[in-house]
């Protein structure tokens, strides 16, 4: 059993807890995920089973889409509801100012992660250092916001957004930065990941459904829209021993098969096959 199970992660549990639960239910030897969600986060969590755990590096940089709710006029040290209130500013934010401000945030820019984040300082997550009373100095990272939509105004100073962005983007930091543009402060009240790469929320299974055996397993080879190449036994032995060999094909990526076995993803450069991702022991 090798593949991906799309989980609709609920709020209040860690991504690792979900991985361990799925691993136990399907009796997998190994399990992982393709992009963590904060404990307060909900939505698409792709859980990889057995050999599909090798997909981690390949899918790590996939784009994401989130629905999120920001409340302006209140700030917490974590920038979400887990934290302690640090500031209150009386304000009455209007929709026009929000729309004008979010337009300026579409594109590439250097983002400062929240101090309460999983970024590691000398091997220790920043949030653990902060919770122990320490201080951290983080570095900015270039991210990109592809689309930033105002979905609706829910209440005074409370707005719902949809944000499509590059991997590694912190939505809590977007809340902080947007608040500054509006001359106030803010806190993220909710975050739901609706898309993770090519995986969407409407294709996920809940924890309850997974416990009842109601889930689909996505095969690794179905994730790649590449042409197939079938190799013989001698060529398969070359691949197992890390030896490159010649194949007369156009340069590009291919799905490699030996008989009915999905061997992995290879790349042809100047008629030479180079394996990029192996799916065999």
C-alpha positions in Angstrom: 0.0 0.0 0.0 1.8 3.1 -1.3 0.1 6.4 -1.9 -1.5 9.6 -0.5 -4.6 10.0 1.7 -6.1 13.5 1.7 -7.2 14.3 5.2 -9.4 17.2 6.2 -7.5 18.2 9.3 -9.6 19.6 12.1 -8.7 22.5 14.3 -6.9 21.8 17.6 -4.7 18.8 16.6 -1.2 18.7 15.2 -0.3 17.5 11.8 1.9 14.8 13.3 -1.0 13.5 15.3 -3.0 13.1 12.1 -0.1 11.3 10.4 0.2 8.9 13.3 -3.5 8.2 13.3 -3.6 7.5 9.6 -0.5 5.3 9.9 -2.2 3.2 12.6 -5.5 2.9 10.7 -4.0 1.7 7.4 -1.2 -0.3 9.2 1.5 1.4 7.3 5.2 0.9 8.0 5.9 4.6 7.3 3.9 7.8 7.0 4.5 11.5 6.5 2.8 14.6 5.2 3.3 17.0 2.3 3.3 20.3 4.2 2.4 20.9 7.9 -0.6 22.8 9.2 -0.4 24.7 12.5 -2.4 23.2 15.4 -5.1 25.9 14.8 -5.1 25.3 11.1 -7.8 23.3 9.3 -8.1 21.8 5.8 -6.1 19.8 3.3 -3.3 17.7 4.8 -1.9 15.2 2.3 -0.6 12.1 4.2 1.9 9.9 2.5 1.9 6.1 3.1 5.0 3.9 2.8 7.0 4.5 -0.4 5.0 7.6 -1.1 6.9 9.3 1.7 9.6 9.8 -0.9 7.4 12.5 -2.5 8.1 15.0 0.3 11.0 16.9 -1.3 9.2 16.7 -4.7 6.0 18.4 -3.4 7.5 20.6 -0.7 7.4 23.8 -2.9 3.8 23.4 -4.2 1.6 26.5 -4.0 -1.2 26.8 -1.5 -4.7 28.4 -1.1 -6.2 29.4 2.2 -9.5 30.9 3.5 -8.8 33.0 6.5 -10.5 35.4 8.9 -8.7 38.5 10.2 -9.8 40.6 13.1 -8.4 44.2 13.2 -7.9 46.2 16.3 -6.6 43.3 18.4 -3.1 41.8 18.5 -1.7 38.7 20.1 1.9 37.6 20.5 1.3 34.6 18.2 -0.8 36.5 15.7 -3.5 33.9 16.2 -6.0 33.0 18.9 -3.5 30.7 20.7 -1.6 33.7 22.0 -1.9 36.4 24.7 -3.4 39.7 23.8 -0.7 42.3 23.6 -2.5 45.3 22.1 -5.9 46.8 21.5 -6.5 49.7 19.1 -9.9 51.3 18.7 -10.8 51.4 15.0 -13.5 50.9 12.4 -12.0 49.4 9.3 -14.0 49.9 6.1 -14.1 47.6 3.0 -12.6 50.1 0.6 -9.5 50.6 2.6 -9.1 46.8 2.9 -9.5 46.3 -0.9 -7.0 49.1 -1.6 -4.5 47.6 0.8 -4.6 44.0 -0.3 -4.0 45.1 -3.9 -0.6 46.3 -2.8 0.3 42.9 -1.3 0.1 40.8 -4.5 3.5 39.9 -5.9 6.9 38.9 -4.5 8.3 40.4 -1.3 10.4 39.5 1.7 8.3 38.2 4.6 9.3 38.1 8.2 8.0 34.9 9.9 6.1 35.1 13.2 8.3 34.6 16.3 6.0 31.8 17.3 6.8 29.6 14.3 8.5 26.3 13.5 11.6 28.2 12.1 14.6 26.6 13.8 17.2 28.6 15.8 20.3 26.4 16.4 18.1 23.3 15.9 15.3 24.4 18.2 11.9 25.7 16.9 11.4 29.4 17.5 8.0 28.9 19.2 9.6 26.7 21.9 12.3 29.3 22.6 9.5 32.0 22.9 7.4 29.8 25.2 10.4 29.3 27.5 10.8 33.1 27.8 13.6 33.4 25.3 14.0 35.7 22.4 14.6 34.9 18.7 15.9 36.8 15.7 14.5 35.5 12.5 15.4 36.2 8.9 13.1 37.3 6.1 12.2 34.9 3.3 11.0 35.8 -0.2 7.5 34.6 -0.8 4.8 35.4 -3.4 1.1 36.2 -3.1 -0.6 35.3 -6.4 -4.1 36.4 -5.4 -5.6 38.1 -2.4 -9.4 38.3 -2.4 -11.8 39.9 0.1 -14.7 37.4 0.4 -16.9 39.2 2.9 -17.1 41.5 5.9 -18.4 39.3 8.8 -18.7 42.0 11.5 -17.1 45.2 12.6 -13.3 44.9 11.9 -13.7 41.2 11.0 -13.1 40.2 7.4 -12.8 36.9 5.5 -10.2 36.4 2.7 -9.0 33.9 0.2 -5.2 33.9 -0.3 -3.2 32.0 -3.0 0.5 32.0 -2.3 3.8 30.2 -2.6 5.0 27.5 -0.2 6.4 28.8 3.0 4.1 31.8 3.3 2.8 32.6 6.8 -0.8 33.8 6.7 -0.3 35.1 10.3 2.4 37.4 8.9 0.1 38.5 6.1 -2.4 39.5 8.8 0.3 41.5 10.7 1.5 43.2 7.5 -2.0 44.0 6.3 -2.9 45.4 9.7 0.1 47.8 9.5 -1.0 49.0 6.1 -4.4 49.8 7.7 -2.7 51.7 10.6 -3.9 49.2 13.2 -3.1 45.7 14.5 -4.7 42.4 13.8 -5.1 38.7 14.7 -5.9 35.7 12.6 -9.0 34.1 13.9 -9.3 31.1 11.5 -7.3 29.5 8.7 -8.5 26.7 6.3 -6.2 25.3 3.6 -8.4 24.7 0.6 -5.7 23.7 -1.8 -2.2 22.1 -1.4 -0.6 21.9 -4.8 -3.0 19.8 -6.9 -4.9 18.5 -3.8 -8.3 20.2 -2.9 -10.4 20.3 0.2 -13.5 18.7 -1.6 -11.5 15.5 -2.2 -10.5 15.0 1.5 -11.7 12.6 4.1 -12.5 13.4 7.7 -10.9 11.7 10.6 -14.1 9.9 11.3 -14.4 8.6 7.8 -10.8 7.4 7.8 -11.4 5.5 11.0 -14.4 3.8 9.3 -12.3 2.9 6.3 -14.0 5.5 4.0 -11.0 7.0 2.2 -9.2 6.9 -1.2 -5.6 6.2 -1.7 -4.0 8.2 -4.6 -1.3 6.3 -6.4 2.0 8.1 -6.7 2.3 7.6 -10.5 -1.1 9.3 -11.0 0.4 12.5 -9.7 2.7 13.0 -12.7 1.5 13.9 -16.2 4.6 12.5 -18.0 5.1 10.1 -20.9 5.8 6.5 -19.9 9.1 4.7 -20.6 9.4 1.0 -20.2 12.8 -0.4 -19.3 14.1 -4.0 -19.5 15.7 -6.0 -16.7 19.2 -5.0 -17.6 18.3 -1.3 -17.5 16.4 -1.8 -14.2 19.6 -3.3 -12.7 21.5 -0.2 -13.9 19.0 2.0 -12.1 19.2 0.0 -8.9 22.9 0.4 -8.9 22.8 4.1 -9.6 24.2 3.7 -13.1 23.1 6.1 -15.8 22.5 4.8 -19.3 21.5 6.0 -22.8 17.9 6.2 -24.1 17.1 8.0 -27.4 14.3 10.2 -26.3 13.6 13.9 -26.2 14.9 15.8 -23.1 12.3 16.0 -20.3 10.7 14.2 -17.4 9.2 10.7 -17.8 7.5 8.0 -15.7 9.7 4.9 -15.7 8.2 1.4 -15.6 9.7 -2.1 -15.5 7.0 -4.6 -16.5 4.1 -3.4 -14.3 6.3 -1.9 -11.6 6.4 1.9 -11.3 10.1 2.5 -10.9 10.0 6.3 -10.4 10.5 9.6 -12.2 13.4 10.0 -14.5 14.8 12.9 -16.5 16.5 12.6 -19.9 19.3 14.9 -20.7 21.2 14.5 -23.9 19.9 11.0 -24.4 21.0 10.0 -20.8 18.4 8.8 -18.2 18.9 10.3 -14.7 16.6 9.1 -12.0 15.1 11.9 -9.9 12.7 9.9 -7.8 12.9 6.2 -7.0 9.9 4.1 -5.9 11.5 0.8 -5.1 13.7 -0.6 -2.3 
